[in-house]
Structure formats: C-alpha cells, structure tokens
Amino acid sequence: MPSPLTVSRNDYHRNPKASAIYTPVGVAQFLFDTLERPQYQHIFDPAIGSGRLTDPWHETGRNVCGCDIHPKVKRSQYSVCFYGPFEEADPALFPKPDLVLANPPFNGAPGNQLYPEVFLRHIFDLWGPKTPTVMFAPMGFRLNQRRQSKRFRWCRDSGAKITSIVTLPLNIFPDVEFHSEILIFNVGGILPHYFLPEEAL
C-alpha cells in the first residue's frame, strides 16, 4: 500500500497546487531576510491569498498591493487589492512595483501553460523583464524542456535574468508533495543558489 504522500499521488498534474495552498511562514521570512533592502518599498503579489508571502514586508511598513481570486483574501490590510484574476487587473490600480513576489497555483492555465508562466509573462509585459521578481514554480517550468518548447524559448529570450534559485524540499507545502523551487529574477547582491535553511522549514 503506497504512502498517501507520494509524488505519483500528489504531483501537480493529478493533484494541482491550487491558489489555496499558501506560502509557509518560514519560507516567507527567509525570503524577506534574504531580499530586504531599502529600495524595495512597493511590493506586489499577483496571488496574494492570505498574505503570508508579503506579511514580513507589510509589517515593516512597505506598501503592499496584490490580486487574488480566492474569497479569503485579507483585502483591508493592503494599499490596493484587486479581487479577480491577475491577468484582468488594471495595472493603473497599482504603483509600479519595486519587487514582485508570486506563489501562484501551478496548473489549470489555458492550453499547456503553467500558471507561473502566465503570471511571469504578464508581470514582464506590464513592468518589463528587468523587474525584480520572486516566483515559486514547479521544476517543469525551467527543466526538461524540448527544443521546440515555446516556454524554453521565451525564458531564454525574454531578457529576464535568473539571479538565484532556492531549492525547496518536496514536502514544503502541507498535505501535498511537489517538485518545486523558487526562482529569483533580476535581484543582485545575493547568492546564486540556496538550499532552504533549517530555520525556514
């Protein structure tokens, strides 16, 4: 009898990482401790949910804005929060972000796209491919692409630079297991790779 928590039972195709799977508090704090700097005053999260990913920034007085389709979003605590799909939000609602933090659902997007791809494309369409951006993504977003893959070619040619990668444990999210990582784009002054430290688990 297989364990109830196995990749075959809980990969992001059979058991999708939905918008209600929130960022663990320790991971959010690790990202804040690693990335915090004075020039990051306007923070945007396109899948803000319960606010865990942006809470450390909000608590230190940053201007936090976001979008979410989930009804539990704590809209009142943020400067602006659009209720609905990020792709339909009017960017004029938000100040141009200094830093984008995104932990989107992994699949369910139209066609063969992953939602991290949809979100990242829209972020760069709105604010340019040099926008400092942190995004949770399944391993299949970056790896195991075919030569003809549109995602591979777009990631290669977009002008964005992956400046750091955070390796996550398989079971970092409660109740489900995903091969996932955190991709950090356009942020200088940090290490090129991190394993999530013990205090963040």
Contact map, one row per residue, 1 for C-alpha under 8 A:
111000000000000000000000000000000000000000000000000000000000000000000000000000000000000000000000000000000000000000000000000000000000000000000000000000000000000000000000000000000000000000000000000000000
111101000000000000000000000000000000000000000000000000000000000000000000000000000000000000000000000000000000000000000000000000000000000000000000000000000000000000000000000000000000000000000000000000000
111111000000000000000000000000000000000000000000000000000000000000000000000000000000000000000000000000000000000000000000000000000000000000000000000000000000000000000000000000000000000000000000000000000
011111001000000000000000000000000000000000000000000000000000000000000000000000000000000000000000000000000000000000000000000000000000000000000000000000000000000000000000000000000000000000000000000000000
001111101100000000000000000000000000000000000000000000000000000000000000000000000000000000000000000000000000000000000000000000000000000000000000000000000000000000000000000000111000000000000000000000000
011111111100000000000000000000000000000000000000000000000000000000000000000000000000000000000000000000000000000000000000000000000000000000000000000000000000000000000000000000001000000000000000000000000
000011111110000000000000000000000000000000000000000000000000000000000000000000000000000000000000000000000000000000000000000000000000000000000000000000000000000000000000000000001100000000000000000000000
000001111110000000000000000000000000000000000000000000000000000000000000000000000000000000000000000000000000000000000000000000000000000000000000000000000000000000000000000000000000000000000000000000000
000111111110011000000000000000000000000000000000000000000000000000000000000000000000000000000000000000000000000000000000000000000000000000000000000000000000000000000000000000000000000000000000000000000
000011111111111100000000000000000000000000000000000000000000000000000000000000000000000000000000000000000000000000000000000000000000000000000000000000000000000000000000000000011100000000000000000000000
000000111111111100000000000000000000000000000000000000000000000000000000000000000000000000000000000000000000000000000000000000000000000000000000000000000000000000000000000000011110000000000000000000000
000000000111111110000000000000000000000000000000000000000000000000000000000000000000000000000000000000000110000000000000000000000000000001000000000000000000000000000000000000000100000000000000000000000
000000000111111100000000000000000000000000000000000000000000000000000000000000000000000000000000000000000010000000000000000000000000000000000000000000000000000000000000000000000000000000000000000000000
000000001111111100000000000000000000000000000000000000000000000000000000000000000000000000000000000000000000000000000000000000000000000000000000000000000000000000000000000000000000000000000000000000000
000000001111111110000000000000000000000000000000000000000000000000000000000000000000000000000000000000000000000000000000000000000000000000000000000000000000000000000000000000010000000000000000000000000
000000000111111111000000000000000000000000000000000000000000000000000000000000000000000000000000000000001111000000000000000000000000000000000000000000000000000000000000000000000000000000000000000000000
000000000001001111101000000000000000000000000000000000000000000000000000000000000000000000000000000000001110000000000000000000000000000000000000000000000000000000000000000000000000000000000000000000000
000000000000000111111000000000000000000000000000000000000000000000000000000000000000000000000000000000011110000000000000000000000000000000000000000000000000000000000000000000000000000000000000000000000
000000000000000011111100000000000000000000000010100000000000000000000100000000000000000000000000000000011000000000000000000000000000000000000000000000000000000000000000000000000000000000000000000000000
000000000000000001111100000000000000000000000000100000000000000000000100000000000000000000000000000000000000000000000000000000000000000000000000000000000000000000000000000000000000000000000000000000000
000000000000000011111110000000000000000000000000000000000000000000000000000000000000000000000000000000001000000000000000000000000000000000000000000000000000000000000000000011000000000000000000000000000
000000000000000000111111000000000000000000000000110100000000000000000000000000000000000000000000000000100000000000000000000000000000000000000000000000000000000000000000000010000000000000000000000000000
000000000000000000001111101100000000000000000000000110000000000000000000000000000000000000000000000000100000000000000000000000000000000000000000000000000000000000000000000010000000000000000000000000000
000000000000000000000111111100000000000000000000000110000000000000000000000000000000000000000000000000000000000000000000000000000000000000000000000000000000000000000000000110000000000000000000000000000
000000000000000000000011111110000000000000000000000110000000000000000000000000000000000000000000000000000000000000000000000000000000000000000000000000000000000000000000000000000000000000000000000000010
000000000000000000000001111111000000000000000000000000000000000000000000000000000000000000000000000000000000000000000000000000000000000000000000000000000000000000000000000000000000000000000000000000111
000000000000000000000011111111100000000000000000000000000000000000000000000000000000000000000000000000000000000000000000000000000000000000000000000000000000000000000000000000000000000000000000000100011
000000000000000000000011111111110000000000000000000111110000000000000000000000000000000000000000000000000000000000000000000000000000000000000000000000000000000000000000000000000000000000000000000000000
000000000000000000000000111111111000000000000000000010010000000000000000000000000000000000000000000000000000000000000000000000000000000000000000000000000000000000000000000000000000000000000000000000010
000000000000000000000000011111111100000000000000000000000000000000000000000000000000000000000000000000000000000000000000000000000000000000000000000000000000000000000000000000000000000000000000000000010
000000000000000000000000001111111111000000000000000000000000000000000000000000000000000000000000000000000000000000000000000000000000000000000000000000000000000000000000000000000000000000000000000000000
000000000000000000000000000111111111000000000000000000011000000000000000000000000000000000000000000000000000000000000000000000000000000000000000000000000000000000000000000000000000000000000000000000000
000000000000000000000000000011111111000000000000000000000000000000000000000000000000000000000000000000000000000000000000000000000000000000000000000000000000000000000000000000000000000000000000000000000
000000000000000000000000000001111111000000000000000000000000000000000000000000000000000000000000000000000000000000000000000000000000000000000000000000000000000000000000000000000000000000000100000000000
000000000000000000000000000000111111100000000000000000000000000000000000000000000000000000000000000000000000000000000000000000000000000000000000000000000000000000000000000000000000000000000100000000000
000000000000000000000000000000111111110100000000000000000000000000000000000000000000000000000000000000000000000000000000000000000000000000000000000000000000000000000000000000000000000000000000000000000
000000000000000000000000000000000011111100000000000000000000000000000000000000000000000000000000000000000000000000000000000000000000000000000000000000000000000000000000000000000000000000000000000000000
000000000000000000000000000000000001111110000000000000000000000000000000000000000000000000000000000000000000000000000000000000000000000000000000000000000000000000000000000000000000000000000000000000000
000000000000000000000000000000000000111110000000000000000000000000000000000000000000000000000000010000000000000000000000000000000000000000000000000000000000000000000000000000000000000000000000000000000
000000000000000000000000000000000001111111100000000000000000010000000000000000000000000000000000011000000000000000000000000000000000000000000000000000000000000000000000000000000000000000000000000000000
000000000000000000000000000000000000011111100000000000000000011000000000000000000000000000000000010000000000000000000000000000000000000000000000000000000000000000000000000000000000000000000000000000000
000000000000000000000000000000000000000111110000000000000000011110000000000000000000000000000011111000000000000000000000000000000000000000000000000000000000000000000000000000000000000000000000000000000
000000000000000000000000000000000000000111111000000001001000011110000000000000000000000000000000111110000000000000000000000000000000000000000000000000000000000000000000000000000000000000000000000000000
000000000000000000000000000000000000000001111100000000000000000111000000000000000000000000000000101110000000000000000000000000000000000000000000000000000000000000000000000000000000000000000000000000000
000000000000000000000000000000000000000000111111000001000000000111100000000000000000000000000000000111000000000000000000000000000000000000000000000000000000000000000000000000000000000000000000000000000
000000000000000000000000000000000000000000011111000000000000000001110000000000000000010000000000000111010000000000000010000000000000000000000000000000000000000000000000000000000000000000000000000000000
000000000000000000100000000000000000000000001111100000000000000001111000000000000000010000000000000001110000000000000000000000000000000000000000000000000000000000000000000000000000000000000000000000000
000000000000000000000000000000000000000000001111111111000000000001110000100000000000000000000000000001100000000000000000000000000000000000000000000000000000000000000000000000000000000000000000000000000
000000000000000000110100000000000000000000000011111100000000000000010101110000000000000000000000000000000000000000000000000000000000000000000000000000000000000000000000000000000000000000000000000000000
000000000000000000000100000000000000000000000001111100000000000000000001110000000000000000000000000000000000000000000000000000000000000000000000000000000000000000000000000000000000000000000000000000000
000000000000000000000000000000000000000000000001111111100000000000000000110000000000000000000000000000000000000000000000000000000000000000000000000000000000000000000000000000000000000000000000000000000
000000000000000000000111100100000000000000000001111111110000000000000000000000000000000000000000000000000000000000000000000000000000000000000000000000000000000000000000000000000000000000000000000000000
000000000000000000000011100110000000000000000001001111110000000000000000000000000000000000000000000010100000000000000000000000000000000000000000000000000000000000000000000000000000000000000000000000000
000000000000000000000000000100000000000000101001001111111100000100000000000000000000000000000000000010000000000000000000000000000000000000000000000000000000000000000000000000000000000000000000000000000
000000000000000000000000000100000000000000000000001111111110000000000000000000000000000000000000000000000000000000000000000000000000000000000000000000000000000000000000000000000000000000000000000000000
000000000000000000000000000110010000000000000000000111111111000000000000000000000000000000000000000000000000000000000000000000000000000000000000000000000000000000000000000000000000000000000000000000000
000000000000000000000000000000010000000000100000000001111111110100000000000000000000000000000000000000000000000000000000000000000000000000000000000000000000000000000000000000000000000000000000000000000
000000000000000000000000000000000000000000000000000001111111111100000000000000000000000000000000000000000000000000000000000000000000000000000000000000000000000000000000000000000000000000000000000000000
000000000000000000000000000000000000000000000000000000111111110000000000000000000000000000000000000000000000000000000000000000000000000000000000000000000000000000000000000000000000000000000000000000000
000000000000000000000000000000000000000000000000000000011111110000000000000000000000000000000000000000000000000000000000000000000000000000000000000000000000000000000000000000000000000000000000000000000
000000000000000000000000000000000000000000000000000000001111111000000000000000000000000000000000000000000000000000000000000000000000000000000000000000000000000000000000000000000000000000000000000000000
000000000000000000000000000000000000000111100000000000001111111100000000000000000000000000000000000000000000000000000000000000000000000000000000000000000000000000000000000000000000000000000000000000000
000000000000000000000000000000000000000011100000000000000100111110000000000001100000000000000000000000000000000000000000000000000000000000000000000000000000000000000000000000000000000000000000000000000
000000000000000000000000000000000000000001111000000001001100011111000000000001110000000000000000000000000000000000000000000000000000000000000000000000000000000000000000000000000000000000000000000000000
000000000000000000000000000000000000000001111000000000000000001111100000000001111000000000000100000000000000000000000000000000000000000000000000000000000000000000000000000000000000000000000000000000000
000000000000000000000000000000000000000000011111000000000000000111110000000001011100000000000000000000000000000000000000000000000000000000000000000000000000000000000000000000000000000000000000000000000
000000000000000000000000000000000000000000001111000000000000000011111000000000001111110010000000000000000000000000000000000000000000000000000000000000000000000000000000000000000000000000000000000000000
000000000000000000000000000000000000000000000111100000000000000001111110100000001111110000000000000000000000000000000000000000000000000000000000000000000000000000000000000000000000000000000000000000000
000000000000000000000000000000000000000000000010000000000000000000111110000000000011100000000000000000000000000000000000000000000000000000000000000000000000000000000000000000000000000000000000000000000
000000000000000000110000000000000000000000000000100000000000000000011111100000000010000000000000000000000000000000000000000000000000000000000000000000000000000000000000000000000000000000000000000000000
000000000000000000000000000000000000000000000000000000000000000000011111100000000000000000000000000000000000000000000000000000000000000000000000000000000000000000000000000000000000000000000000000000000
000000000000000000000000000000000000000000000000110000000000000000000111110000000000000000000000000000000000000000000000000000000000000000000000000000000000000000000000000000000000000000000000000000000
000000000000000000000000000000000000000000000001111000000000000000010111111000000000000000000000000000000000000000000000000000000000000000000000000000000000000000000000000000000000000000000000000000000
000000000000000000000000000000000000000000000000111000000000000000000001111111000000000000000000000000000000000000000000000000000000000000000000000000000000000000000000000000000000000000000000000000000
000000000000000000000000000000000000000000000000000000000000000000000000111111011000000000000000000000000000000000000000000000000000000000000000000000000000000000000000000000000000000000000000000000000
000000000000000000000000000000000000000000000000000000000000000000000000011111100000000000000000000000000000000000000000000000000000000000000000000000000000000000000000000000000000000000000000000000000
000000000000000000000000000000000000000000000000000000000000000000000000011111100000000000000000000000000000000000000000000000000000000000000000000000000000000000000000000000000000000000000000000000000
000000000000000000000000000000000000000000000000000000000000001111000000011111111000000000000000000000000000000000000000000000000000000000000000000000000000000000000000000000000000000000000000000000000
000000000000000000000000000000000000000000000000000000000000001110000000000111111000000000000000000000000000000000000000000000000000000000000000000000000000000000000000000000000000000000000000000000000
000000000000000000000000000000000000000000000000000000000000000111000000001001111100000000001100000000000000000000000000000000000000000000000000000000000000000000000000000000000000000000000000000000000
000000000000000000000000000000000000000000000000000000000000000011110000001001111110000000000000000000000000000000000000000000000000000000000000000000000000000000000000000000000000000000000000000000000
000000000000000000000000000000000000000000000000000000000000000001110000000000011111010010000000000000000000000000000000000000000000000000000000000000000000000000000000000000000000000000000000000000000
000000000000000000000000000000000000000000000000000000000000000000111100000000001111100000000000000000000000000000000000000000000000000000000000000000000000000000000000000000000000000000000000000000000
000000000000000000000000000000000000000000000000000000000000000000111000000000000111110110000000000000000000000000000000000000000000000000000000000000000000000000000000000000000000000000000000000000000
000000000000000000000000000000000000000000000000000000000000000000111000000000000011111110000000000000000000000000000000000000000000000000000000000000000000000000000000000000000000000000000000000000000
000000000000000000000000000000000000000000000110000000000000000000110000000000000101111110000000000000000000000000000010000000000000000000000000000000000000000000000000000000000000000000000000000000000
000000000000000000000000000000000000000000000000000000000000000000000000000000000000111110000000000000000000000000000010010000000000000000000000000000000000000000000000000000000000000000000000000000000
000000000000000000000000000000000000000000000000000000000000000000000000000000000001111111000000000000000000000000000000000000000000000000000000000000000000000000000000000000000000000000000000000000000
000000000000000000000000000000000000000000000000000000000000000000100000000000000101111111101000000000000000000000000000000000000000000000000000000000000000000000000000000000000000000000000000000000000
000000000000000000000000000000000000000000000000000000000000000000000000000000000000000111111100000000000000000000000000000000000000000000000000000000000000000000000000000000000000000000000000000000000
000000000000000000000000000000000000000000000000000000000000000000000000000000000000000011111110000000000000000000000000000001000000000000000000000000000000000000000000000000000000000000000000000000000
000000000000000000000000000000000000000000000000000000000000000000000000000000000000000001111110000000000000000000000000000000000000000000000000000000000000000000000000000000000000000000000000000000000
000000000000000000000000000000000000000000000000000000000000000000000000000000010000000011111110000000000000000000000000000000000000000000000000000000000000000000000000000000000000000000000000000000000
000000000000000000000000000000000000000000000000000000000000000010000000000000010000000001111111100000000000000000000000000000000000000000000000000000000000000000000000000000000000000000000000000000000
000000000000000000000000000000000000000001000000000000000000000000000000000000000000000000111111100000000000000000000000000000000000000000000000000000000000000000000000000000000000000000000000000000000
000000000000000000000000000000000000000001000000000000000000000000000000000000000000000000000111110000000000000000000000000000100000000000000000000000000000000000000000000000000000000000000000000000000
000000000000000000000000000000000000000001110000000000000000000000000000000000000000000000000111111100000000000000000000000000000010000000000000000000000000000000000000000000000000000000000000000000000
000000000000000000000000000000000000001111100000000000000000000000000000000000000000000000000001111100000000000000000000000000000011000000000000000000000000000000000000000000000000000000000000000000000
000000000000000000000000000000000000000101110000000000000000000000000000000000000000000000000000111110000000000000000000000000000011110000000000000000000000000000000000000000000000000000000000000000000
000000000000000000000000000000000000000000111100000000000000000000000000000000000000000000000000111111000000000000000000000000000011110000000000000000000000000000000000000000000000000000000000000000000
000000000000000000000000000000000000000000111100000011000000000000000000000000000000000000000000001111100000000000000000000000000000111000000000000000000000000000000000000000000000000000000000000000000
000000000000000000000000000000000000000000001111000000000000000000000000000000000000000000000000000111110000000000000000000000000000111100000000000000000000000000000000000000000000000000000000000000000
000000000000000000000110000000000000000000000011000010000000000000000000000000000000000000000000000011111000000000000000000000000000001110000000000000000000000000000000000000000000000000000000000000000
000000000000000001100000000000000000000000000110000000000000000000000000000000000000000000000000000001111100000000110010000000000000001110000000000000000000000000000000000000000000000000000000000000000
000000000000000111101000000000000000000000000000000000000000000000000000000000000000000000000000000000111111000000110000000000000000000000000000000000000000000000000000000000000000000000000000000000000
000000000001000111000000000000000000000000000000000000000000000000000000000000000000000000000000000000011111000001110000000000000000000011000000000000000000000000000000000000000000000000000000000000000
000000000001100111000000000000000000000000000000000000000000000000000000000000000000000000000000000000001111100011100000000000000000000000000000000000000000000000000000000000000000000000000000000000000
000000000000000100000000000000000000000000000000000000000000000000000000000000000000000000000000000000001111110001100000000000000000000000000000000000000000000000000000000000000000000000000000000000000
000000000000000000000000000000000000000000000000000000000000000000000000000000000000000000000000000000000011111111100100000000000000000000000000000000000000000000000000000000000000000000000000000000000
000000000000000000000000000000000000000000000000000000000000000000000000000000000000000000000000000000000001111110000000000000000000000000000000000000000000000000000000000000000000000000000000000000000
000000000000000000000000000000000000000000000000000000000000000000000000000000000000000000000000000000000000111110000000000000000000000000000000000000000000000000000000000000000000000000000000000000000
000000000000000000000000000000000000000000000000000000000000000000000000000000000000000000000000000000000000111111000000000000000000000000000000000000000000000000000000000000000000000000000000000000000
000000000000000000000000000000000000000000000000000000000000000000000000000000000000000000000000000000000010111111101100000000000000000000000000000000000000000000000000000000000000000000000000000000000
000000000000000000000000000000000000000000000000000000000000000000000000000000000000000000000000000000000111100111111100000000000000000000001000000000000000000000000000000000000000000000000000000000000
000000000000000000000000000000000000000000000000000000000000000000000000000000000000000000000000000000011111100011111110000000000000000000000000000000000000000000000000000000000000000000000000000000000
000000000000000000000000000000000000000000000000000000000000000000000000000000000000000000000000000000011100000001111111000000000000001110001000000000000000000000000000000000000000000000000000000000000
000000000000000000000000000000000000000000000000000000000000000000000000000000000000000000000000000000000000000011111111100000000000000000001000000000100000000000000000000000000000000000000000000000000
000000000000000000000000000000000000000000000000000000000000000000000000000000000000000000000000000000000000100011111111110000000000000000000000000000000000000000000000000000000000000000000000000000000
000000000000000000000000000000000000000000000100000000000000000000000000000000000000011000000000000000010000000000111111111000000000000000000000000000000000000000000000000000000000000000000000000000000
000000000000000000000000000000000000000000000000000000000000000000000000000000000000000000000000000000000000000000011111111100000000000000000000000000000000000000000000000000000000000000000000000000000
000000000000000000000000000000000000000000000000000000000000000000000000000000000000000000000000000000000000000000001111111110000000000000000000000000000000000000000000000000000000000000000000000000000
000000000000000000000000000000000000000000000000000000000000000000000000000000000000001000000000000000000000000000000111111111000000000000000000000000000000000000000000000000000000000000000000000000000
000000000000000000000000000000000000000000000000000000000000000000000000000000000000000000000000000000000000000000000011111111111000000000000000000000000000000000000000000000000000000000000000000000000
000000000000000000000000000000000000000000000000000000000000000000000000000000000000000000000000000000000000000000000001111111111110000000000000000000000000000000000000000000000000000000000000000000000
000000000000000000000000000000000000000000000000000000000000000000000000000000000000000000000000000000000000000000000000111111111000000000000000000000000000000000000000000000000000000000000000000000000
000000000000000000000000000000000000000000000000000000000000000000000000000000000000000000100000000000000000000000000000011111110000000000000000000000000000000000000000000000000000000000000000000000000
000000000000000000000000000000000000000000000000000000000000000000000000000000000000000000000001000000000000000000000000001111111110000000000000000000000000000000000000000000000000000000000000000000000
000000000000000000000000000000000000000000000000000000000000000000000000000000000000000000000000000000000000000000000000001111111110000000000000000000000000000000000000000000000000000000000000000000000
000000000000000000000000000000000000000000000000000000000000000000000000000000000000000000000000000000000000000000000000001110111110000000000000000000000000011100000000000000000000000000000000000000000
000000000000000000000000000000000000000000000000000000000000000000000000000000000000000000000000000000000000000000000000000100111111000000000000000000000000001110000000000000000000000011000000000000000
000000000000000000000000000000000000000000000000000000000000000000000000000000000000000000000000111100000000000000000000000100111111100000000000000000000000000000000000000000000000000011000000000000000
000000000000000000000000000000000000000000000000000000000000000000000000000000000000000000000000011100000000000000000000000000000111110000000000000000000000000000000000000000000000000111100000000000000
000000000000000000000000000000000000000000000000000000000000000000000000000000000000000000000000001111000000000000000000000000000011111000000000000000000000000000000000000000000000000111100000000000000
000000000000000000000000000000000000000000000000000000000000000000000000000000000000000000000000001111000000000000000000000000000001111100000000000000000000000000000000000000000000011110000000000000000
000000000000000000000000000000000000000000000000000000000000000000000000000000000000000000000000000011110000000000010000000000000000111110000000000000000000000000000000000000000000011100000000000000000
000000000000000000000000000000000000000000000000000000000000000000000000000000000000000000000000000001110000000000010000000000000000011111000000000000000000000000000000000000000001111000000000000000000
000000000000000000000000000000000000000000000000000000000000000000000000000000000000000000000000000000110100000000010000000000000000001111111000000000000000000000000000000000000001111000000000000000000
000000000001000000000000000000000000000000000000000000000000000000000000000000000000000000000000000000000100000000000000000000000000000111111100000000000000000000000000000000000111100000000000000000000
000000000000000000000000000000000000000000000000000000000000000000000000000000000000000000000000000000000000000000000000000000000000000011111110000000000000000000000000000000000011100000000000000000000
000000000000000000000000000000000000000000000000000000000000000000000000000000000000000000000000000000000000000000000000000000000000000011111111100000000000000000000000000000000000000000000000000000000
000000000000000000000000000000000000000000000000000000000000000000000000000000000000000000000000000000000000000001011000000000000000000011111110000000100000000000000000000000000000000000000000000000000
000000000000000000000000000000000000000000000000000000000000000000000000000000000000000000000000000000000000000000000000000000000000000001111111100000010000000000000000000000000000000000000000000000000
000000000000000000000000000000000000000000000000000000000000000000000000000000000000000000000000000000000000000000000000000000000000000000111111100000000000000000000000000000000000000000000000000000000
000000000000000000000000000000000000000000000000000000000000000000000000000000000000000000000000000000000000000000000000000000000000000000010111110000000000000000000000000000000000000000000000000000000
000000000000000000000000000000000000000000000000000000000000000000000000000000000000000000000000000000000000000000000000000000000000000000010111111010110000000000000000000000000000000000000000000000000
000000000000000000000000000000000000000000000000000000000000000000000000000000000000000000000000000000000000000000000000000000000000000000000001111110010000000000000000000000000000000000000000000000000
000000000000000000000000000000000000000000000000000000000000000000000000000000000000000000000000000000000000000000000000000000000000000000000000111110010000000000000000000000000000000000000000000000000
000000000000000000000000000000000000000000000000000000000000000000000000000000000000000000000000000000000000000000000000000000000000000000000000011111011000000000000000000000000000000000000000000000000
000000000000000000000000000000000000000000000000000000000000000000000000000000000000000000000000000000000000000000000000000000000000000000000000111111111000000000000000000000000000000000000000000000000
000000000000000000000000000000000000000000000000000000000000000000000000000000000000000000000000000000000000000000000000000000000000000000000000000111111100000000000000000000000000000000000000000000000
000000000000000000000000000000000000000000000000000000000000000000000000000000000000000000000000000000000000000000001000000000000000000000001000100011111110000000000000000000000000000000000000000000000
000000000000000000000000000000000000000000000000000000000000000000000000000000000000000000000000000000000000000000000000000000000000000000000100111111111111000000000000000000000000000000000000000000000
000000000000000000000000000000000000000000000000000000000000000000000000000000000000000000000000000000000000000000000000000000000000000000000000000111111111100000000000000000000000000000000000000000000
000000000000000000000000000000000000000000000000000000000000000000000000000000000000000000000000000000000000000000000000000000000000000000000000000001111111110000000000000000000000000000000000000000000
000000000000000000000000000000000000000000000000000000000000000000000000000000000000000000000000000000000000000000000000000000000000000000000000000000111111110100000000000000000000000000000000000000000
000000000000000000000000000000000000000000000000000000000000000000000000000000000000000000000000000000000000000000000000000000000000000000000000000000011111111000000000000000000000000000000000000000000
000000000000000000000000000000000000000000000000000000000000000000000000000000000000000000000000000000000000000000000000000000000000000000000000000000001111111100000000000000000000000000000000000000000
000000000000000000000000000000000000000000000000000000000000000000000000000000000000000000000000000000000000000000000000000000001000000000000000000000000111111100000000000000000000000000000000000000000
000000000000000000000000000000000000000000000000000000000000000000000000000000000000000000000000000000000000000000000000000000001100000000000000000000000001111110000000000000000000000000000000000000000
000000000000000000000000000000000000000000000000000000000000000000000000000000000000000000000000000000000000000000000000000000001100000000000000000000000010111111000000000000000000000011000000000000000
000000000000000000000000000000000000000000000000000000000000000000000000000000000000000000000000000000000000000000000000000000000100000000000000000000000000001111100000000000000000000011000000000000000
000000000000000000000000000000000000000000000000000000000000000000000000000000000000000000000000000000000000000000000000000000000000000000000000000000000000000111111000000000000000001111000000000000000
000000000000000000000000000000000000000000000000000000000000000000000000000000000000000000000000000000000000000000000000000000000000000000000000000000000000000011111000000000000000000111110101000000000
000000000000000000000000000000000000000000000000000000000000000000000000000000000000000000000000000000000000000000000000000000000000000000000000000000000000000001111100000000000000001110100111110000000
000000000000000000000000000000000000000000000000000000000000000000000000000000000000000000000000000000000000000000000000000000000000000000000000000000000000000001111110000000000000111100000001110000000
000000000000000000000000000000000000000000000000000000000000000000000000000000000000000000000000000000000000000000000000000000000000000000000000000000000000000000011111000000000000111000000000111100000
000000000000000000000000000000000000000000000000000000000000000000000000000000000000000000000000000000000000000000000000000000000000000000000000000000000000000000001111100000000001110000000000111100000
000000000000000000000000000000000000000000000000000000000000000000000000000000000000000000000000000000000000000000000000000000000000000000000000000000000000000000000111110100000011110000000000001100000
000000000000000000000000000000000000000000000000000000000000000000000000000000000000000000000000000000000000000000000000000000000000000000000000000000000000000000000011111100000011000000000000000100000
000000000000000000000000000000000000000000000000000000000000000000000000000000000000000000000000000000000000000000000000000000000000000000000000000000000000000000000001111100001111000000000000000000000
000000000000000000000000000000000000000000000000000000000000000000000000000000000000000000000000000000000000000000000000000000000000000000000000000000000000000000000000111111111100000000000000000000000
000000000000000000000001000000000000000000000000000000000000000000000000000000000000000000000000000000000000000000000000000000000000000000000000000000000000000000000001111111001000000000000000000000001
000000000000000000001111000000000000000000000000000000000000000000000000000000000000000000000000000000000000000000000000000000000000000000000000000000000000000000000000001111111100000000000000000000000
000000000000000000001000000000000000000000000000000000000000000000000000000000000000000000000000000000000000000000000000000000000000000000000000000000000000000000000000001111111000000000000000000000000
000010000000000000000000000000000000000000000000000000000000000000000000000000000000000000000000000000000000000000000000000000000000000000000000000000000000000000000000001011111000000000000000000000000
000010000110001000000000000000000000000000000000000000000000000000000000000000000000000000000000000000000000000000000000000000000000000000000000000000000000000000000000001011111100000000000000000000000
000011100110000000000000000000000000000000000000000000000000000000000000000000000000000000000000000000000000000000000000000000000000000000000000000000000000000000000000011111111110000000000000000000000
000000100111000000000000000000000000000000000000000000000000000000000000000000000000000000000000000000000000000000000000000000000000000001000000000000000000000000000000011010011111000000000000000000000
000000000010000000000000000000000000000000000000000000000000000000000000000000000000000000000000000000000000000000000000000000000000000001100000000000000000000000000001110000001111100000000000000000000
000000000000000000000000000000000000000000000000000000000000000000000000000000000000000000000000000000000000000000000000000000000000000111100000000000000000000000000011110000000111110000000000000000000
000000000000000000000000000000000000000000000000000000000000000000000000000000000000000000000000000000000000000000000000000000000000000111100000000000000000000000001111000000000011111000000000000000000
000000000000000000000000000000000000000000000000000000000000000000000000000000000000000000000000000000000000000000000000000000000000011110000000000000000000000000001111000000000001111100000000000000000
000000000000000000000000000000000000000000000000000000000000000000000000000000000000000000000000000000000000000000000000000000000000011110000000000000000000000001011100000000000000111110000000000000000
000000000000000000000000000000000000000000000000000000000000000000000000000000000000000000000000000000000000000000000000000000000001111000000000000000000000000001111000000000000000011111100000000000000
000000000000000000000000000000000000000000000000000000000000000000000000000000000000000000000000000000000000000000000000000000000111110000000000000000000000000111110000000000000000001111100000000000000
000000000000000000000000000000000000000000000000000000000000000000000000000000000000000000000000000000000000000000000000000000000111100000000000000000000000000111100000000000000000000111110000000000000
000000000000000000000000000000000000000000000000000000000000000000000000000000000000000000000000000000000000000000000000000000000001100000000000000000000000000000110000000000000000000111111100000000000
000000000000000000000000000000000000000000000000000000000000000000000000000000000000000000000000000000000000000000000000000000000000000000000000000000000000000000100000000000000000000001111100000000000
000000000000000000000000000000000000000000000000000000000000000000000000000000000000000000000000000000000000000000000000000000000000000000000000000000000000000000000000000000000000000000111110000000000
000000000000000000000000000000000110000000000000000000000000000000000000000000000000000000000000000000000000000000000000000000000000000000000000000000000000000000110000000000000000000000111111000000000
000000000000000000000000000000000000000000000000000000000000000000000000000000000000000000000000000000000000000000000000000000000000000000000000000000000000000000010000000000000000000000001111110000000
000000000000000000000000000000000000000000000000000000000000000000000000000000000000000000000000000000000000000000000000000000000000000000000000000000000000000000111000000000000000000000000111110000000
000000000000000000000000000000000000000000000000000000000000000000000000000000000000000000000000000000000000000000000000000000000000000000000000000000000000000000011110000000000000000000000011111000000
000000000000000000000000000000000000000000000000000000000000000000000000000000000000000000000000000000000000000000000000000000000000000000000000000000000000000000011110000000000000000000000011111100000
000000000000000000000000000000000000000000000000000000000000000000000000000000000000000000000000000000000000000000000000000000000000000000000000000000000000000000000111000000000000000000000000111110000
000000000000000000000000001000000000000000000000000000000000000000000000000000000000000000000000000000000000000000000000000000000000000000000000000000000000000000000111100000000000000000000000011111011
000000000000000000000000000000000000000000000000000000000000000000000000000000000000000000000000000000000000000000000000000000000000000000000000000000000000000000000000000000000000000000000000001111111
000000000000000000000000000000000000000000000000000000000000000000000000000000000000000000000000000000000000000000000000000000000000000000000000000000000000000000000000000000000000000000000000000111111
000000000000000000000000010000000000000000000000000000000000000000000000000000000000000000000000000000000000000000000000000000000000000000000000000000000000000000000000000000000000000000000000000011111
000000000000000000000000111011000000000000000000000000000000000000000000000000000000000000000000000000000000000000000000000000000000000000000000000000000000000000000000000000000000000000000000000111111
000000000000000000000000011000000000000000000000000000000000000000000000000000000000000000000000000000000000000000000000000000000000000000000000000000000000000000000000000100000000000000000000000111111
